[in-house]
Structure formats: C-alpha cells, structure tokens
Amino acid sequence: MPAARFSLPDPVVAQAAPVWEDLRRELGVPDAFTPEAQAEAAASAAAPRLPDLDRTDIPLVTIDPKGSRDLDQAVAIERRAGRGAGYRVHYAIADVAAFVAPAGPLDAEAHRRGVTLYGPDRNVGVHPDVLSTGAASLLPDRLRPALLWTLDVDATGELVATDVRRARVRSRRQYSYPEVQALLDGDRATDDLVLLREVGRLRQERAAARGAVHLPTPEQEVEVDPAGGPPRLVFRAPLPTEAWNAEISLLTGVAAAGLMTAGRVGLLRTLPAPDPAEVASVRRSALALGLPWPQQAPYAAVISALDPEVPEAAALLTFAGRLLRGAAYTAFDGDVPEHPVHSAVAAPYAHCTAPLRRLADRYVGEICLALAAGAAVPQWARAALPALPAEMASANQRAAALERAVVDLAEAVVLAPRVGEVFDAVVVESGERHGVVQLRDPAVRARCDSPGLPLGQPVRVRLVEADPVARQVRFQPA
C-alpha cells in the first residue's frame, strides 16, 4: 500500500540537517554497515549465484520514480492464446537470497534494519549500495538472478494460475512513471505498456468489486515563492501509470498469499477493518475540506472515489492513511490465521515484491518458491518466521516516525511566517486537554490547546506556534 510522499526544497533540507541526524539517533536508525557485512556484500556482488533457467528472452522492463536505482521489479505482459483467454504477466523480483547468506553478517544487518528509510537528506538502506543499487538491482541490460512470477489472469483480470521459480533475466529498459504516462497519452506506447494499462484497469475493477480501498496518496511539496512570498504546501497527484503498475505488485502479493495459505506456512500482511472512531475523524476532515461524505457511505467507496487532482481531495488522501493503522505481519506454520485478510486489499495478501527495500519479502519469496515447486520450505526461512512480525513492526515504526517528522517540519515551515494569524477550521478531534483542528487553507491538521472543543463544529483559531526546529504547530481558539 502507498506510503506518505513528501519533498522539501534543498535549502530547507540543508537548514534542518541537524534535525535529521538527531532524529535518526533518537530512533536508533543504523548508519554504516559493519565491515563484515560490507565485505560479504562486495564478495557476493562480484560472484552472484545465477540460476540455470535462462529467461532472458522475456522483454522485461522496469517502471519506477525518476532516478531510482534500487529496482526490485521488472514486468512483461502478453496476451494468452485463444479468444477471451486473458493475459500472462511475467514479474521478475530481485533475488536477494542469491547474495545474502542465511545467518551471516549481511543477514544480521538486514534484520537490524528491516526496511529502507527514505529521508529528505539521504536514505538508509537494508542492504549496502553495492547490492541494492548495484549487483542485485534489476538495472537495464544486466544479467540478474530473479524470482520470476508467471501469473495468468482471465479476460476480466481475475487471477487463474500462479507459478514462481528462479531464473536469470535481463531488463530491456528502465522507464520512469512520467515517461510511460507520456507514451500512453500520446499513443506512442509499445504493446507491453498498453497491456500494463489494460491489465491495471481490469485489476482496479476487480479490487473495487471486492470492496478494496484505492488510496492514490499524493506527493506533498513545500513550494518556495521565488518572489520572496511565504512558502506554500502543494499536492501533486500520482500518475495513472503508478496505480496500474502498483496493481501488478498487488496481484503478485495476492498470488503469494494464495500459495502460502494453501501450503499452511508463511507470512501475511494483515489489516483489520478500521476503527470507527478513526473513520469518523477522517470524515470530519472531509467535511471540513468541503468534500461530500454521506452519513451511511462506506469509507472504502468514498476514499476510492477521491480525485487526487483536486487539492482538497489530495489533502484528505494524505490524512486517510491513518485508516490503514493496525497493519501487521502475521506468521503461521501449520494453521492458517483466523483473520488472514488485509482489509484494504479485501483479500489475503503478502509483501513479496520489494526485497531490496524490505526484509520480509526475501522470506516470503523463498517460501513461495518451495511451495510452487512442491518442495520443502528451507529451514532458515521457516525458522525466521516467528520473529519477523516483531522485527518488521519495529522497522515500520521507525519509518513512520521519520515520515511524520518530515510532514511536521514541512507544515511548520509553511506556517512559520503566519504566527499570530487567525484561520477558519473545523474540530476533528476533541479531548480533555486539547483537540485537533483541520484547516482548509493550508490543508493542515494540527493541535489546538483547548479542552472540550465542539467536535465537528467550525471554529476560529489563532496560530501560536510554528517551530521548524521542534517540528511543532499549535493553535488556540481565537
């Protein structure tokens, strides 16, 4: 599922450099890799284990944000033979296990880190760059070991067959999202990209029919006025290509969950239905932003219908991520979990498509390889299952704290020149000591220091603090 996306101007990033270093120390974010891990990474990068199966004939391409180097996935889609037969999706996933030995120093570092942390100043990876942006990355025109998923879907986009096996592959080209979108919009795209759009749309229809939540999280950006005016908070909508590409990843995660639940061993990504109080809070933000939300409308239908091109809807989409709180990794070996579903996907689901950036995916990949082949699950993968949920929870907490710090800093930067001003707001949360108000312009949710605020009611509030260093914004009733 999408994560928060935020960009800050270089001067703001540079000015706040001590903030990021202090925050990383506070969160216990690892910095340099141990010499032993670096040595193992360099050695494995120089001599990767390549599978016997050669599928370099598949015309795979990667599609990622511009400038990406840690390329986990490459895709190729073809029509299946026969009228109304549907499609075959080839999805190659970087084979991190070809480079990382179980229980070695590099494996220990990956377990300590859990996920790649994307900061405004620099990233902190799960693996050294020699692997994550080098030898293990599915860079174009490089021979690479991969987990090759072959997923057949019917003419409606429904998954009908799954296979995964190790293969050597070679990506033909690296695309960025804007490149693919421009090719499609200009009717200049090759057949493989046209089929990505076709299958992506079908999978979106299947997701809507299941009651899944479509959450196209926009990128938030602090925009500096070159004329010297106050900075602004703007929202940039994701491109349709991003959603279609994400549907291929979601399809693979659903296929992986199917293999593991049938085999009665694995690691699912689960999510309970959202807390009604959280839904009510987000609904109040929607109404405060002037967005319709009928009293009895299901939250999934309302959120999925939001247009991220509309600024108010884009703002709400950034807040709506709170409805996905409670997502967890659920390990099992013998009995399938009582509640195996990810409520936002509206199906059992697993993380398996980003092993360069997420520890859990390597283990899911190994388990699925074994189950698809009818072989025994490797003991090293099976033995790690009980500890993985807690390890991933800790890593995700660090990532969420870093994301929240970026948002807090950005909001403080935007509002700092306006301390003392009065704003129109709506009370979206109320407590005994303070509440939370939603501003419409700028679209910020922030603390308001007053007990017993009238929930859901409009209020006038005065900005009393906007401190970029402390990453804090506070209001009081005007």
C-alpha positions as CSV (number, residue, x, y, z in Angstrom):
1,M,0.0,0.0,0.0
2,P,1.2,3.6,-0.6
3,A,3.3,5.4,1.9
4,A,3.5,9.2,2.6
5,R,5.4,11.1,-0.1
6,F,6.9,14.4,0.7
7,S,9.6,16.6,-0.9
8,L,11.3,19.6,0.6
9,P,13.4,22.4,-1.1
10,D,17.1,21.9,-0.8
11,P,17.6,24.9,1.4
12,V,15.0,23.6,3.9
13,V,16.7,20.2,3.9
14,A,20.1,21.7,4.5
15,Q,18.8,24.0,7.2
16,A,17.3,21.1,9.1
17,A,20.3,18.8,8.7
18,P,20.9,18.6,12.5
19,V,17.2,17.7,12.9
20,W,17.6,14.6,10.8
21,E,20.8,13.4,12.4
22,D,19.2,13.8,15.9
23,L,16.1,12.0,14.8
24,R,18.0,9.1,13.4
25,R,19.9,8.8,16.6
26,E,16.7,9.1,18.6
27,L,15.1,6.3,16.5
28,G,18.1,4.1,16.7
29,V,18.5,4.1,12.9
30,P,21.6,2.2,11.8
31,D,24.1,4.2,9.8
32,A,27.2,2.5,8.4
33,F,27.2,-1.3,7.8
34,T,29.7,-3.4,9.7
35,P,33.0,-4.2,7.9
36,E,32.0,-7.8,7.9
37,A,28.7,-7.1,6.2
38,Q,30.3,-4.8,3.6
39,A,32.9,-7.4,2.8
40,E,30.2,-10.1,2.3
41,A,28.2,-7.7,0.1
42,A,31.3,-6.9,-2.1
43,A,32.1,-10.6,-2.4
44,S,28.6,-11.7,-3.4
45,A,28.2,-8.8,-5.8
46,A,31.3,-9.9,-7.6
47,A,30.1,-13.5,-7.9
48,P,26.3,-13.8,-7.7
49,R,24.6,-17.2,-7.9
50,L,22.9,-17.3,-11.2
51,P,20.0,-19.9,-11.7
52,D,20.2,-22.5,-14.5
53,L,16.9,-21.4,-16.0
54,D,17.5,-18.7,-18.6
55,R,14.6,-16.4,-19.3
56,T,16.5,-13.5,-20.8
57,D,14.1,-13.9,-23.8
58,I,11.3,-12.2,-21.8
59,P,11.2,-8.5,-22.7
60,L,11.1,-7.2,-19.2
61,V,11.1,-3.5,-18.3
62,T,11.2,-1.6,-15.0
63,I,8.9,1.3,-14.2
64,D,9.9,3.4,-11.2
65,P,10.2,7.0,-9.9
66,K,12.7,9.0,-12.0
67,G,16.3,8.4,-10.9
68,S,15.6,5.2,-9.0
69,R,18.5,2.8,-8.7
70,D,17.1,0.2,-6.3
71,L,15.0,-1.7,-8.8
72,D,13.1,-4.6,-7.3
73,Q,10.7,-5.4,-10.1
74,A,10.6,-5.8,-13.8
75,V,7.4,-6.6,-15.8
76,A,6.3,-8.0,-19.1
77,I,2.7,-8.7,-20.1
78,E,1.4,-10.7,-23.1
79,R,-2.0,-11.8,-24.3
80,R,-2.7,-15.5,-23.8
81,A,-3.7,-17.5,-26.8
82,G,-7.3,-18.2,-27.6
83,R,-10.3,-16.0,-27.7
84,G,-11.1,-14.4,-24.4
85,A,-8.2,-16.2,-22.8
86,G,-6.8,-13.2,-20.9
87,Y,-3.2,-12.3,-20.1
88,R,0.1,-13.7,-18.9
89,V,2.0,-11.4,-16.5
90,H,5.7,-12.1,-16.1
91,Y,7.0,-10.3,-13.0
92,A,10.7,-10.6,-12.1
93,I,11.7,-9.8,-8.5
94,A,15.3,-9.2,-7.4
95,D,16.7,-12.4,-5.9
96,V,18.3,-11.0,-2.7
97,A,18.8,-14.5,-1.4
98,A,21.3,-15.1,-4.2
99,F,23.6,-12.5,-2.4
100,V,22.7,-12.8,1.3
101,A,23.7,-16.0,3.2
102,P,21.4,-17.0,6.0
103,A,22.8,-16.2,9.5
104,G,25.7,-14.3,8.0
105,P,26.8,-10.7,8.9
106,L,24.9,-9.2,5.9
107,D,21.7,-11.1,7.0
108,A,22.2,-9.8,10.6
109,E,22.4,-6.2,9.3
110,A,19.2,-6.7,7.2
111,H,17.3,-8.0,10.3
112,R,18.6,-5.0,12.3
113,R,17.3,-2.5,9.7
114,G,14.1,-4.1,8.4
115,V,13.2,-1.5,5.8
116,T,14.9,1.2,3.8
117,L,14.3,4.6,5.3
118,Y,13.9,7.4,2.9
119,G,14.9,10.7,4.4
120,P,14.9,14.2,3.0
121,D,18.8,14.3,3.1
122,R,19.7,10.7,2.5
123,N,18.4,7.1,2.5
124,V,19.4,4.3,4.9
125,G,19.2,1.0,3.1
126,V,18.5,-2.5,4.2
127,H,21.5,-3.7,2.2
128,P,24.7,-1.9,1.1
129,D,24.5,0.1,-2.1
130,V,26.8,-2.3,-3.9
131,L,23.8,-4.7,-3.8
132,S,20.7,-2.5,-3.6
133,T,21.6,-0.1,-6.3
134,G,24.2,-2.3,-8.0
135,A,24.6,-6.1,-8.4
136,A,21.1,-7.1,-7.1
137,S,19.1,-4.3,-8.7
138,L,17.3,-5.1,-12.0
139,L,19.1,-2.4,-13.9
140,P,18.7,-2.5,-17.7
141,D,21.0,-4.6,-19.9
142,R,22.4,-6.5,-16.9
143,L,22.2,-10.3,-16.3
144,R,20.5,-10.8,-13.0
145,P,19.2,-13.6,-10.8
146,A,15.5,-13.2,-10.1
147,L,12.3,-14.8,-8.7
148,L,10.2,-15.0,-11.9
149,W,6.5,-15.0,-11.2
150,T,4.2,-16.1,-14.0
151,L,0.6,-15.0,-13.3
152,D,-2.2,-15.8,-15.6
153,V,-5.3,-13.7,-15.4
154,D,-8.6,-14.2,-17.3
155,A,-10.3,-11.6,-19.6
156,T,-11.8,-9.9,-16.5
157,G,-8.5,-9.6,-14.7
158,E,-9.1,-12.4,-12.2
159,L,-6.1,-14.5,-11.2
160,V,-6.4,-18.1,-12.5
161,A,-2.9,-19.6,-12.3
162,T,0.4,-18.9,-10.4
163,D,3.9,-20.1,-10.8
164,V,7.2,-18.8,-9.4
165,R,10.7,-20.1,-10.0
166,R,14.3,-18.8,-10.0
167,A,15.6,-17.6,-13.4
168,R,18.2,-15.4,-14.9
169,V,16.7,-12.4,-16.5
170,R,17.7,-9.2,-18.3
171,S,15.6,-6.0,-18.2
172,R,15.5,-4.3,-21.6
173,R,14.8,-0.8,-20.4
174,Q,14.3,1.4,-17.4
175,Y,11.3,3.7,-17.6
176,S,10.1,6.4,-15.2
177,Y,6.4,6.9,-14.5
178,P,6.2,10.2,-16.4
179,E,7.9,8.6,-19.5
180,V,5.3,5.8,-19.6
181,Q,2.4,8.1,-19.0
182,A,3.6,10.4,-21.8
183,L,3.9,7.5,-24.2
184,L,0.5,6.2,-23.4
185,D,-1.2,9.6,-23.5
186,G,0.5,10.3,-26.9
187,D,-0.5,6.9,-28.4
188,R,3.2,6.1,-28.8
189,A,3.5,3.3,-26.3
190,T,4.6,-0.2,-27.3
191,D,2.3,-3.1,-26.8
192,D,3.7,-4.1,-23.4
193,L,2.9,-0.7,-21.9
194,V,-0.5,-0.7,-23.5
195,L,-1.2,-4.1,-21.8
196,L,0.1,-2.8,-18.5
197,R,-2.7,-0.1,-18.7
198,E,-5.2,-2.7,-19.8
199,V,-4.4,-5.2,-17.1
200,G,-4.0,-2.5,-14.5
201,R,-7.5,-1.2,-15.2
202,L,-9.0,-4.7,-15.0
203,R,-7.3,-5.3,-11.7
204,Q,-8.7,-2.0,-10.4
205,E,-12.2,-3.1,-11.4
206,R,-11.7,-6.4,-9.5
207,A,-10.5,-4.5,-6.5
208,A,-13.5,-2.3,-6.5
209,A,-15.8,-5.3,-6.8
210,R,-14.1,-6.8,-3.7
211,G,-14.5,-3.6,-1.7
212,A,-10.8,-2.8,-1.7
213,V,-9.6,0.7,-0.9
214,H,-7.9,2.7,-3.7
215,L,-5.6,5.2,-1.9
216,P,-3.6,7.2,-4.5
217,T,-1.5,9.1,-2.0
218,P,-0.4,12.4,-3.5
219,E,3.1,13.8,-3.1
220,Q,3.2,16.8,-0.8
221,E,5.7,19.5,-1.5
222,V,6.8,22.7,0.1
223,E,6.9,25.3,-2.7
224,V,9.1,28.3,-2.2
225,D,8.0,31.6,-3.8
226,P,10.9,33.0,-5.8
227,A,9.5,36.4,-5.3
228,G,10.0,36.1,-1.6
229,G,6.5,35.4,-0.5
230,P,5.6,32.7,2.1
231,P,6.1,29.1,1.2
232,R,3.1,27.1,0.2
233,L,2.0,23.5,0.8
234,V,1.0,21.9,-2.5
235,F,-0.2,18.4,-3.5
236,R,0.9,16.6,-6.7
237,A,-1.4,13.8,-7.8
238,P,0.2,10.4,-8.7
239,L,0.0,9.4,-12.4
240,P,-2.4,6.7,-13.5
241,T,0.6,4.7,-14.6
242,E,1.7,4.4,-10.9
243,A,-1.6,2.9,-10.0
244,W,-1.5,0.4,-12.9
245,N,2.0,-0.6,-12.0
246,A,1.0,-1.0,-8.4
247,E,-1.8,-3.3,-9.4
248,I,0.8,-5.8,-10.7
249,S,2.6,-5.8,-7.4
250,L,-0.7,-6.2,-5.5
251,L,-1.6,-9.1,-7.9
252,T,1.7,-10.8,-7.0
253,G,1.1,-10.3,-3.3
254,V,-2.4,-11.9,-3.6
255,A,-0.8,-14.8,-5.5
256,A,1.8,-15.2,-2.8
257,A,-0.8,-15.3,-0.1
258,G,-2.7,-17.9,-2.0
259,L,0.3,-20.2,-2.2
260,M,1.1,-19.8,1.5
261,T,-2.4,-20.3,2.8
262,A,-2.7,-23.4,0.6
263,G,0.6,-24.6,1.9
264,R,-0.2,-23.6,5.5
265,V,3.1,-21.8,6.1
266,G,4.1,-18.2,5.5
267,L,4.0,-14.6,6.4
268,L,0.9,-12.5,5.5
269,R,0.4,-8.8,5.6
270,T,-2.9,-8.4,7.5
271,L,-5.1,-5.4,8.4
272,P,-8.3,-5.3,10.5
273,A,-11.2,-3.1,9.5
274,P,-10.5,0.5,10.6
275,D,-11.6,1.8,14.0
276,P,-15.0,3.5,13.5
277,A,-13.6,6.5,15.6
278,E,-10.8,6.9,13.0
279,V,-13.3,6.8,10.2
280,A,-15.4,9.4,11.9
281,S,-12.3,11.6,12.3
282,V,-11.3,11.4,8.7
283,R,-15.0,12.0,7.7
284,R,-14.9,15.3,9.7
285,S,-11.8,16.3,7.9
286,A,-13.5,15.6,4.6
287,L,-16.5,17.8,5.5
288,A,-14.1,20.5,6.8
289,L,-12.4,20.4,3.4
290,G,-15.8,20.7,1.6
291,L,-15.8,17.1,0.4
292,P,-19.1,15.2,0.4
293,W,-19.3,12.1,2.6
294,P,-22.9,10.8,3.1
295,Q,-23.5,9.5,6.6
296,Q,-24.0,5.9,5.6
297,A,-21.5,5.7,2.8
298,P,-18.8,3.0,3.2
299,Y,-15.4,4.6,3.8
300,A,-13.8,2.5,1.1
301,A,-16.2,3.8,-1.6
302,V,-15.7,7.4,-0.5
303,I,-11.9,7.3,-0.3
304,S,-11.5,5.3,-3.6
305,A,-13.6,7.9,-5.4
306,L,-11.5,10.9,-4.4
307,D,-9.7,12.7,-7.3
308,P,-6.1,13.5,-6.3
309,E,-6.1,16.3,-8.9
310,V,-8.5,18.2,-6.6
311,P,-6.4,19.9,-3.9
312,E,-8.9,19.3,-1.1
313,A,-9.2,15.6,-2.1
314,A,-5.4,15.3,-2.3
315,A,-5.2,16.7,1.2
316,L,-7.7,14.2,2.5
317,L,-5.9,11.3,0.9
318,T,-2.8,12.1,2.9
319,F,-4.9,12.0,6.1
320,A,-6.8,8.9,5.1
321,G,-3.6,6.8,5.5
322,R,-4.5,6.7,9.2
323,L,-7.3,4.3,8.4
324,L,-4.6,1.7,7.5
325,R,-3.2,1.8,11.0
326,G,-3.1,-1.7,12.5
327,A,-1.4,-3.4,9.5
328,A,0.7,-6.2,10.8
329,Y,2.8,-9.2,9.6
330,T,1.2,-12.4,10.6
331,A,3.4,-15.5,10.6
332,F,1.9,-19.0,10.6
333,D,3.2,-22.6,10.3
334,G,0.6,-25.3,10.4
335,D,-2.7,-23.4,10.9
336,V,-3.8,-20.6,8.7
337,P,-4.5,-17.4,10.7
338,E,-8.1,-16.9,11.8
339,H,-8.1,-13.5,10.2
340,P,-5.9,-13.7,7.1
341,V,-7.3,-10.8,5.2
342,H,-5.8,-7.3,4.6
343,S,-9.0,-5.2,4.8
344,A,-7.7,-2.5,2.4
345,V,-6.9,-5.2,-0.3
346,A,-10.0,-7.0,0.6
347,A,-8.2,-10.4,0.3
348,P,-5.3,-12.3,1.8
349,Y,-2.1,-10.5,0.8
350,A,1.6,-10.7,1.3
351,H,4.6,-8.4,0.8
352,C,6.9,-10.1,-1.7
353,T,7.9,-7.6,-4.4
354,A,10.4,-5.3,-2.7
355,P,13.2,-7.5,-1.2
356,L,15.8,-4.9,-1.8
357,R,14.0,-2.5,0.4
358,R,12.1,-4.7,2.8
359,L,13.4,-7.7,4.8
360,A,10.2,-9.7,5.0
361,D,9.9,-10.1,1.2
362,R,13.0,-12.3,0.9
363,Y,11.4,-14.8,3.3
364,V,8.1,-14.8,1.5
365,G,9.8,-15.3,-1.8
366,E,11.7,-18.3,-0.5
367,I,8.6,-19.9,0.9
368,C,6.6,-19.4,-2.2
369,L,9.4,-20.8,-4.4
370,A,9.3,-24.0,-2.3
371,L,5.6,-24.3,-2.3
372,A,5.2,-23.7,-6.0
373,A,7.8,-26.5,-6.7
374,G,6.2,-28.9,-4.2
375,A,9.5,-28.9,-2.2
376,A,10.3,-28.4,1.5
377,V,10.5,-24.8,2.7
378,P,14.1,-24.1,3.6
379,Q,14.7,-24.4,7.3
380,W,16.4,-21.0,7.5
381,A,13.3,-19.3,6.1
382,R,10.9,-21.4,8.3
383,A,12.9,-20.7,11.5
384,A,12.8,-17.0,11.0
385,L,9.0,-16.7,10.8
386,P,8.2,-16.3,14.5
387,A,10.5,-13.3,14.9
388,L,9.7,-11.5,11.7
389,P,6.5,-9.8,12.7
390,A,8.1,-8.0,15.6
391,E,11.2,-7.1,13.6
392,M,9.1,-5.6,10.8
393,A,6.9,-3.8,13.3
394,S,9.9,-2.1,14.9
395,A,11.3,-1.2,11.5
396,N,8.0,0.2,10.2
397,Q,7.6,2.3,13.4
398,R,11.0,3.9,12.7
399,A,9.9,4.6,9.1
400,A,6.5,6.1,10.2
401,A,8.3,8.3,12.7
402,L,10.6,9.6,10.1
403,E,7.7,10.2,7.7
404,R,5.8,12.0,10.4
405,A,8.8,14.2,11.2
406,V,9.1,15.3,7.5
407,V,5.4,16.2,7.4
408,D,5.6,18.1,10.7
409,L,8.7,20.0,9.6
410,A,7.0,20.9,6.3
411,E,3.9,22.2,8.0
412,A,5.9,24.2,10.4
413,V,8.0,25.7,7.6
414,V,4.8,26.7,5.7
415,L,3.1,28.2,8.7
416,A,6.1,29.9,10.4
417,P,5.7,33.3,8.7
418,R,2.0,33.3,9.8
419,V,2.2,33.0,13.6
420,G,-0.4,35.2,15.1
421,E,-2.9,34.9,12.2
422,V,-6.4,33.6,12.6
423,F,-7.7,30.7,10.5
424,D,-11.0,29.1,9.8
425,A,-11.0,25.5,11.0
426,V,-13.2,22.5,12.0
427,V,-12.7,20.5,15.1
428,V,-11.9,16.9,14.0
429,E,-10.8,15.5,17.4
430,S,-11.7,16.6,20.9
431,G,-10.0,15.7,24.2
432,E,-9.9,16.7,27.9
433,R,-6.7,18.7,27.4
434,H,-6.6,19.6,23.8
435,G,-8.1,18.8,20.4
436,V,-7.2,18.7,16.7
437,V,-8.4,21.1,14.1
438,Q,-8.5,20.9,10.3
439,L,-7.6,23.9,8.3
440,R,-8.8,24.2,4.8
441,D,-6.0,26.5,3.5
442,P,-3.4,25.4,4.1
443,A,-4.7,21.8,4.4
444,V,-3.2,21.1,7.8
445,R,-4.4,19.1,10.8
446,A,-2.8,20.4,14.0
447,R,-3.2,20.6,17.7
448,C,-5.4,23.2,19.3
449,D,-4.8,23.9,23.0
450,S,-8.3,23.9,24.4
451,P,-10.2,21.2,26.3
452,G,-13.7,20.1,25.2
453,L,-13.7,21.6,21.7
454,P,-17.1,21.1,19.9
455,L,-16.5,18.1,17.8
456,G,-17.3,18.6,14.1
457,Q,-18.0,22.3,14.5
458,P,-16.4,25.2,12.8
459,V,-14.1,27.3,14.9
460,R,-11.7,30.3,14.5
461,V,-8.2,29.5,15.7
462,R,-5.1,31.6,16.1
463,L,-1.6,30.1,15.2
464,V,0.5,30.5,18.4
465,E,3.5,28.3,17.4
466,A,5.1,27.0,14.2
467,D,8.6,25.9,15.1
468,P,10.5,24.1,12.3
469,V,13.3,23.0,14.7
470,A,10.9,21.4,17.1
471,R,8.6,20.3,14.2
472,Q,5.6,21.6,16.1
473,V,2.5,23.6,15.2
474,R,-0.1,24.7,17.7
475,F,-3.3,26.7,17.7
476,Q,-5.6,28.3,20.3
477,P,-9.2,29.4,19.9
478,A,-9.2,32.9,18.6
